Amino acid sequence: MVHDIRTTQKRRDRGRGVHLWAFARNTAWRHVCAVMEAAKIKGPHATPKGLRHGYGVKAVITGVPLNTLQQLLGHAQLSTTAIYADAMGPEKRQLVEKMWA
């Protein structure tokens, strides 16, 4: 409802697919990178892929079921989503601590 996706889904886009926003992936990439730079966030996590990965790991840590996360991320295979449950470092510790809470 927030993005009026029903209207967007009904629209014909001359073979370009249905999109929520009126700009292409590369433009979205530049926007995310610019925001990360303005926030002085650096490194591999300062990219759309890093942001997506952080979202996936945080969802697992907070207890979002993998099948729900699979739907949110648009993965066809649950095995792809399970990568986010294979955390290391501080994320792994948070997952283990959650088990004993």
C-alpha angles and dihedrals in degrees: 000000000000094000096032087237094170091065090044092051092053093052118098111226102191093258095311095110131240117298134180093216133046096235135077130253094259090055090050088049091054092048093052092046091049092052091048091050092049089051088050092239110151138181136048092315090061092081134081089258091051091048091050091048091049089051091052095048092046090050091054092046092051092050104258105160113248093238090055091047088048089059093045093051094041096237118163093204126049088215089067091054092046088070087078090058090056092082127168135198118001092358091057091050091051091052092051093045089052090056091058096042 
